[in-house]
């Protein structure tokens, strides 16, 4: 039973979903099978123990549901959600990300604080060690900044180290980020990330499949990692030991059919062992810059990013109806538009000729504009510093 996009859970429906989540001993896969047979949580709780056993549950599991004892926990969960300003996304909710629903064991419920619309955006995961080197931190900050500015939402786990660096760099670049937690969304972990937690709650999205108030148990984090990779078109690994959490995320991503990328590191560093081994064994694609990642993404994502880059670089060509004042274009946008009008698709122009043609414009300004056009996919550079227009 798939809801329409405008559908909102009633308090009673949310209570039944929460009660279903709090039933002990059933698990996500068992619950999903039940939902496919009985269609809704309400129908599951109306069923008798014998009907539930007929649907594939053990006698103990059937009794746990039939007694209705989980409703007390569900009421408490609703109270905690209201106090924290959290939202509930169910497996049947149209706002539930479709690519996450497709993984082997999708979470039944998602608890969220912040901008749930980010779940419908193109995203890439950036993960790594909790004890990074300065090189690892710099790589995480640079790639997260560049990828977010290219239009991708950065997904990570808000752990110390690489995760924290990825979130902070994205927010500093005014980009979008999702933090997938290994605890309840109302639980601050680690405590040193209080300011980051508050900023993501305000400007990004905090997400968890664990109930409200759930502690950050160590066993939660490998479980959490399948959501990090499941939400994303690909996963970037930056530093980590051979059997680290980021290595687990890389394997999960590969199993889910996601692209896996790795930043190579110093061969004398233990923290480089994980990503270097992934590259060596062919399990990950080597990353030196952000375009190494975007060039490998599915065609539709590349097209969407290209359109966004074109719009940002060139700006609106015509004012919106009813606008009295239009913000003047930036000088680089003006120059880029002139270059696009000048360049041709089938007649390469040599850089020196371009410089001579645009009198009064410095060579550095022209090179900068050409570089931005090239990065946006509007211009291609051919051997010999020749340039042609792509479209």
C-alpha positions as CSV (number, residue, x, y, z in Angstrom):
1,X,0.0,0.0,0.0
2,X,1.9,3.1,-1.3
3,X,0.7,6.4,-0.1
4,X,0.2,9.5,-2.3
5,X,2.9,12.1,-2.1
6,X,0.6,14.4,-0.2
7,X,-0.3,11.8,2.4
8,X,0.5,12.5,6.1
9,X,0.4,9.9,8.8
10,X,-2.2,10.4,11.4
11,X,-1.2,10.1,15.1
12,X,-3.0,6.8,15.3
13,X,-1.2,5.4,12.2
14,X,2.2,6.6,13.5
15,X,1.4,4.9,16.8
16,X,0.8,1.6,15.0
17,X,4.0,1.9,13.0
18,X,6.0,2.7,16.1
19,X,4.4,-0.2,18.0
20,X,5.3,-2.5,15.1
21,X,8.9,-1.3,15.3
22,X,9.0,-1.9,19.1
23,X,7.8,-5.5,18.9
24,X,10.7,-7.7,20.2
25,X,12.1,-10.5,18.1
26,X,10.6,-9.9,14.7
27,X,13.2,-7.9,12.9
28,X,13.1,-5.7,9.8
29,X,12.9,-8.5,7.2
30,X,10.2,-10.4,9.1
31,X,8.2,-7.2,9.5
32,X,8.5,-6.3,5.8
33,X,7.2,-9.8,4.8
34,X,4.3,-9.3,7.2
35,X,3.5,-5.9,5.6
36,X,3.5,-7.4,2.1
37,X,0.9,-10.0,3.2
38,X,-1.2,-7.9,5.6
39,X,-0.7,-4.5,4.0
40,X,-0.6,-2.3,7.1
41,X,0.4,-2.2,10.8
42,X,-3.2,-1.9,11.8
43,X,-4.1,-5.1,10.0
44,X,-1.1,-6.8,11.6
45,X,-2.3,-5.9,15.1
46,X,-5.9,-6.9,14.3
47,X,-4.7,-10.4,13.2
48,X,-4.9,-13.3,15.7
49,X,-1.9,-15.2,16.8
50,X,-2.8,-18.1,14.5
51,X,-3.2,-15.8,11.5
52,X,0.2,-14.3,12.3
53,X,1.7,-17.8,12.5
54,X,0.1,-18.6,9.2
55,X,1.9,-15.5,7.8
56,X,5.2,-17.0,8.7
57,X,5.9,-15.9,12.3
58,X,7.0,-18.2,15.1
59,X,4.6,-18.7,18.0
60,X,6.7,-16.4,20.2
61,X,6.8,-13.7,17.6
62,X,3.0,-14.0,17.0
63,X,2.3,-13.7,20.7
64,X,4.6,-10.6,21.0
65,X,2.4,-8.9,18.4
66,X,-1.0,-10.2,19.5
67,X,-0.6,-9.0,23.1
68,X,-0.2,-5.4,22.0
69,X,2.4,-4.8,24.8
70,X,4.6,-2.7,22.5
71,X,2.0,0.1,22.3
72,X,3.2,1.5,25.7
73,X,6.7,1.9,24.2
74,X,5.2,3.5,21.1
75,X,3.4,6.1,23.1
76,X,6.6,7.0,24.8
77,X,8.3,7.2,21.4
78,X,5.7,9.7,20.1
79,X,6.2,11.9,23.2
80,X,10.0,11.9,22.7
81,X,9.6,12.7,19.0
82,X,7.3,15.6,19.7
83,X,9.8,17.0,22.3
84,X,12.7,16.7,19.9
85,X,10.8,18.0,16.8
86,X,11.5,14.7,15.0
87,X,9.6,13.3,12.0
88,X,8.7,9.7,11.2
89,X,9.2,8.2,7.7
90,X,7.7,4.8,7.1
91,X,8.7,2.1,4.6
92,X,5.5,3.0,2.7
93,X,5.9,6.7,2.8
94,X,6.5,8.4,-0.6
95,X,9.1,10.6,1.0
96,X,11.1,7.4,2.0
97,X,14.1,7.4,-0.4
98,X,13.4,4.9,-3.2
99,X,17.0,3.8,-3.6
100,X,17.2,2.9,0.1
101,X,14.0,0.9,-0.2
102,X,15.7,-1.3,-2.8
103,X,18.5,-2.6,-0.6
104,X,18.4,-6.1,0.9
105,X,17.3,-5.1,4.4
106,X,15.9,-1.5,4.3
107,X,14.9,0.1,7.6
108,X,11.3,-0.1,8.5
109,X,11.2,3.4,9.9
110,X,13.4,6.4,9.7
111,X,13.5,9.0,12.5
112,X,14.5,12.4,11.1
113,X,15.3,15.9,12.4
114,X,15.8,18.6,9.8
115,X,15.3,18.9,6.0
116,X,13.7,15.6,5.0
117,X,13.6,16.9,1.3
118,X,17.4,16.0,1.2
119,X,16.4,12.4,1.0
120,X,15.2,13.1,-2.6
121,X,18.5,14.6,-3.7
122,X,21.5,13.0,-5.4
123,X,24.0,12.1,-2.7
124,X,27.5,10.7,-2.1
125,X,28.9,9.2,1.1
126,X,32.3,10.4,2.5
127,X,33.5,8.2,5.3
128,X,36.8,7.2,6.9
129,X,38.8,6.7,10.1
130,X,38.1,8.4,13.5
131,X,41.9,9.1,13.8
132,X,42.8,10.8,10.5
133,X,46.1,12.3,9.5
134,X,46.3,15.9,8.5
135,X,46.4,14.6,4.9
136,X,43.2,12.7,5.4
137,X,41.4,15.6,7.0
138,X,42.5,17.9,4.1
139,X,41.3,15.3,1.5
140,X,37.9,15.0,3.3
141,X,37.4,18.8,3.5
142,X,38.5,19.4,-0.1
143,X,36.4,16.6,-1.7
144,X,33.3,17.4,0.4
145,X,33.5,21.0,-0.4
146,X,33.9,20.4,-4.2
147,X,31.3,17.7,-4.4
148,X,28.7,19.7,-2.4
149,X,29.4,22.7,-4.6
150,X,28.8,20.5,-7.6
151,X,25.3,19.8,-6.3
152,X,25.7,16.5,-4.4
153,X,24.4,16.0,-0.8
154,X,27.2,14.7,1.4
155,X,26.2,11.7,3.6
156,X,28.3,10.6,6.5
157,X,28.0,9.2,10.1
158,X,29.0,12.2,12.2
159,X,31.7,10.2,13.9
160,X,34.9,11.8,15.0
161,X,37.6,12.3,12.3
162,X,36.8,12.0,8.6
163,X,33.0,12.0,9.1
164,X,33.1,15.2,11.1
165,X,35.4,16.9,8.6
166,X,33.1,16.0,5.7
167,X,30.0,17.4,7.5
168,X,31.7,20.6,8.6
169,X,33.3,21.3,5.2
170,X,29.9,20.8,3.5
171,X,28.1,23.2,5.8
172,X,30.9,25.8,5.5
173,X,30.5,25.6,1.7
174,X,26.7,26.2,2.1
175,X,26.1,22.7,0.9
176,X,23.6,20.0,2.0
177,X,24.6,17.1,4.3
178,X,22.9,14.1,6.0
179,X,24.2,12.6,9.2
180,X,23.1,9.0,9.7
181,X,23.4,8.2,13.4
182,X,24.1,4.9,15.2
183,X,21.8,6.1,18.1
184,X,18.5,7.9,18.4
185,X,18.3,11.2,16.6
186,X,17.7,12.9,20.0
187,X,21.0,11.5,21.4
188,X,24.1,13.6,21.0
189,X,27.1,11.3,20.1
190,X,29.9,12.0,20.2
191,X,29.5,14.7,22.8
192,X,32.3,16.8,21.3
193,X,30.0,17.4,18.2
194,X,27.3,19.4,20.0
195,X,27.7,22.4,17.7
196,X,27.8,20.3,14.6
197,X,24.7,18.3,15.7
198,X,22.8,21.6,16.2
199,X,23.9,22.9,12.8
200,X,23.0,19.8,10.9
201,X,19.6,19.7,12.7
202,X,19.0,23.3,11.5
203,X,20.6,23.3,8.0
204,X,20.9,19.6,7.1
205,X,19.3,16.3,8.2
206,X,19.8,14.0,11.2
207,X,18.6,10.5,10.4
208,X,18.4,7.2,12.2
209,X,16.6,3.9,12.2
210,X,17.1,3.5,15.9
211,X,14.3,4.6,18.3
212,X,14.4,7.8,20.2
213,X,16.7,7.7,23.2
214,X,18.6,4.6,21.8
215,X,22.2,4.7,23.1
216,X,25.2,4.6,20.8
217,X,26.0,0.9,21.3
218,X,29.1,-0.3,19.3
219,X,27.0,-2.9,17.4
220,X,24.8,-0.2,16.0
221,X,27.4,1.3,13.8
222,X,28.0,-1.5,11.3
223,X,24.1,-1.7,11.0
224,X,24.0,2.1,10.5
225,X,26.6,1.9,7.7
226,X,24.2,0.1,5.3
227,X,22.0,3.2,5.4
228,X,25.0,5.5,4.7
229,X,25.8,3.5,1.5
230,X,22.2,2.8,0.7
231,X,21.3,6.5,0.5
232,X,24.2,7.3,-1.8
233,X,25.1,6.8,-5.4
234,X,28.6,6.0,-4.3
235,X,30.9,5.9,-1.3
236,X,34.3,7.7,-0.9
237,X,36.7,6.0,1.5
238,X,39.4,8.3,3.1
239,X,41.9,6.5,5.4
240,X,41.1,3.5,7.5
241,X,42.7,0.3,8.6
242,X,42.0,-2.9,6.7
243,X,39.1,-4.0,9.0
244,X,37.8,-0.6,9.8
245,X,34.2,0.6,9.7
246,X,34.8,2.4,6.4
247,X,35.9,-0.9,5.0
248,X,32.6,-2.4,6.1
249,X,30.8,0.5,4.4
250,X,32.8,-0.2,1.2
251,X,31.7,-3.8,1.1
252,X,28.1,-2.9,1.8
253,X,28.2,-0.3,-1.0
254,X,29.6,-2.9,-3.4
255,X,26.9,-5.4,-2.4
256,X,24.2,-2.7,-3.0
257,X,25.5,-1.9,-6.4
258,X,26.9,1.5,-5.5
259,X,30.2,2.9,-6.8
260,X,33.1,2.7,-4.4
261,X,35.9,5.3,-4.5
262,X,39.1,5.6,-2.4
263,X,41.7,8.3,-1.8
264,X,45.2,6.8,-2.0
265,X,47.4,7.4,1.0
266,X,51.0,7.1,2.2
267,X,52.1,3.5,2.0
268,X,54.0,3.8,5.3
269,X,50.8,4.8,7.2
270,X,48.5,2.2,8.8
271,X,45.6,4.5,8.0
272,X,46.3,4.1,4.3
273,X,46.0,0.3,4.3
274,X,42.2,0.1,3.8
275,X,41.8,2.5,0.8
276,X,45.1,1.4,-0.8
277,X,44.1,-2.2,-0.6
278,X,40.7,-1.5,-2.1
279,X,42.4,0.3,-5.0
280,X,45.0,-2.5,-5.4
281,X,42.4,-5.2,-5.5
282,X,40.1,-3.3,-7.9
283,X,37.4,-2.9,-5.4
284,X,37.5,0.9,-5.5
285,X,38.3,3.6,-8.1
286,X,41.2,5.9,-7.3
287,X,40.3,9.5,-6.5
288,X,42.5,12.5,-6.9
289,X,39.9,15.2,-7.4
290,X,36.1,15.5,-7.3
291,X,35.6,14.9,-11.0
292,X,37.0,11.4,-10.6
293,X,33.9,10.7,-8.7
294,X,31.2,12.6,-10.6
295,X,32.5,11.1,-13.9
296,X,31.6,7.6,-12.7
297,X,28.1,8.4,-11.5
298,X,25.0,7.2,-13.4
299,X,24.2,9.2,-16.5
300,X,21.0,10.8,-15.1
301,X,22.9,12.2,-12.1
302,X,25.7,13.6,-14.3
303,X,23.1,15.3,-16.5
304,X,21.4,16.8,-13.5
305,X,24.7,18.1,-12.1
306,X,25.7,19.5,-15.5
307,X,22.4,21.4,-15.8
308,X,22.9,22.8,-12.3
309,X,26.5,23.9,-13.1
310,X,25.4,25.6,-16.3
311,X,22.7,27.5,-14.5
312,X,25.1,28.6,-11.7
313,X,27.8,29.7,-14.1
314,X,25.8,31.5,-16.7
315,X,23.0,32.8,-14.5
316,X,19.4,33.4,-15.6
317,X,19.3,34.6,-19.2
318,X,16.1,36.6,-18.7
319,X,14.5,38.3,-15.7
320,X,11.6,36.6,-14.0
321,X,8.2,38.1,-14.7
322,X,7.3,41.0,-12.4
323,X,10.8,41.7,-11.2
324,X,11.6,45.3,-11.1
325,X,15.3,45.0,-10.2
326,X,17.6,42.4,-11.5
327,X,20.9,41.7,-9.8
328,X,23.7,42.4,-12.3
329,X,25.7,39.4,-13.6
330,X,29.1,38.8,-12.1
331,X,32.0,39.7,-14.4
332,X,33.0,36.1,-14.8
333,X,29.4,35.2,-15.9
334,X,29.5,38.0,-18.5
335,X,32.9,36.8,-19.8
336,X,31.7,33.2,-19.9
337,X,28.7,34.1,-21.9
338,X,30.8,36.0,-24.4
339,X,33.2,33.1,-24.7
340,X,30.4,30.7,-25.4
341,X,29.0,33.0,-28.1
342,X,32.5,33.2,-29.7
343,X,33.5,29.5,-29.6
344,X,32.2,27.0,-32.1
345,X,31.4,23.3,-31.9
346,X,33.3,22.3,-35.0
347,X,36.1,24.9,-35.2
348,X,38.7,24.7,-32.4
349,X,40.1,28.1,-31.3
350,X,43.7,28.3,-30.1
351,X,44.2,30.0,-26.7
352,X,46.5,32.7,-28.1
353,X,43.9,33.6,-30.8
354,X,41.2,33.8,-28.0
355,X,43.4,36.2,-26.0
356,X,44.1,38.4,-29.0
357,X,40.3,38.5,-29.9
358,X,39.2,39.6,-26.4
359,X,41.1,42.9,-26.2
360,X,41.0,44.5,-22.8
361,X,40.6,41.2,-20.9
362,X,43.6,39.8,-19.2
363,X,44.9,36.3,-20.0
364,X,44.3,35.2,-16.5
365,X,40.7,36.2,-16.6
366,X,40.2,34.4,-19.9
367,X,41.9,31.2,-18.6
368,X,39.8,31.3,-15.4
369,X,36.6,31.6,-17.4
370,X,37.6,28.9,-19.8
371,X,38.5,26.6,-16.9
372,X,35.1,27.1,-15.3
373,X,33.3,26.5,-18.6
374,X,35.4,23.3,-19.0
375,X,34.5,22.1,-15.5
376,X,30.8,22.7,-16.2
377,X,30.9,20.6,-19.3
378,X,30.2,23.6,-21.7
379,X,33.7,23.7,-23.3
380,X,36.2,21.0,-24.1
381,X,40.0,21.6,-24.3
382,X,41.7,19.7,-27.2
383,X,45.5,19.1,-27.5
384,X,47.6,22.2,-28.2
385,X,45.4,24.5,-26.0
386,X,42.6,24.5,-28.5
387,X,39.0,25.0,-27.3
388,X,35.6,24.0,-28.7
389,X,32.1,24.5,-27.5
390,X,30.3,21.3,-26.4
391,X,26.7,22.5,-27.0
